[in-house]
């Protein structure tokens, strides 16, 4: 799955996300099977944005294949199981990565 397709899916999921209790969350996604495969999701001032760029001042970065990321946001892949099996790698605050995965599954 191409990065732009993934970004579109995440934007659609973000429209339904309840971010009313999140002050700030910045997660960079690195799709390991894409070039370019980087985008970010930011929640700031209770508004969510998804952009196809690097985010250097982030809480964490998640590295995962586009197929596994698609499974993750559709609820078919448990984030803890993905992390434990090495399908998902987190650089930074793991708690924020879990908060992010819960945000998109709602």
N, C-alpha and C positions, 0 to 999 in steps of 0.2 A: 504494500500500500504506500503510495507516494506521501511525502510530508504534507503537501498542500491539502490532500484528502483528509489526513489525520487532523490537521489544524481546523479544517471545516467541521469535522465531527466534534472536536473539542469545543469549538465556538457554539455549536448547536446545544451540546450538553450544558455549557456554561450559562446559556439563556435560562435554563430551568434551575440552576444552582441557587441555593439560599445562602447568601454571603452576608446576611444582616448581622451575624455575630462574629464576623472576622474583620479585624482592623487592618491587618497586613499579612499577606502571604505571597511569596514570589518563588516559583518553581520553574527551573529550566528543564526541558525534556530533550534528551539526546537520543534520537532514533538511530541506533547503531548500524542499521542496514540501509541508511539513506545518506545521500550527499547532495545538497546539505540536508541534515536531519535534525536541526536545532530549532526549537521554538520555546516560548515561555507562556506561563499563565500567571497573572498577577491579580491579586485582590487588594485594592487600596481604596480607602474611604467607602467601603461597602459596595464597590463596583468591581466587576471582573472584566479583564481584558486578556485576549489571547493574540499573540503576535509572533510572526516567524523570524525572530531575531535571538541572538545571545542575550542573556541577562546576567550581568556581572555582579550585581548587588543582591543576590538571591539568598533565600533561606537554605535551599538545597538544589541539587541537580540529580535527575533520575536518568539513568542510561538503560535502555530496553529496546528490543526490536519493535518495528511498527506492528507486526502481527500480535506480539504479546501485549503491546500497549492497547491495541484495539480490544483484546480480550479483557484487559484490566478495566477499561472504562465501561465495557458492556456488562461487567460483573461476572464474567466467565473465568477470570483468573484472580485468585485471592492474592492481595499484595504481600501478605506475610509469607505465603507459600512461594510466591515468585522471588522474593528476597532471599528466602532460605535456600532455594534451589539454584540461585545464581542467575536467574532470568532477569532480575531487576537489581541494579546497583544504585546505591544512594551515596552522593558526596555532599555532606553537610548534615543538617538537622533531620534525623529519621522521623521524628514526631511530626514535622511539617510535611514530610512525604506522605505519611499516613493520613494526615488532615486533608491533603490534596486529593488522595485517592477516594476518600469518603465524600468529598465535595462533589466530584464528578459522577459518583454512582447514584446520588439521590435523585 
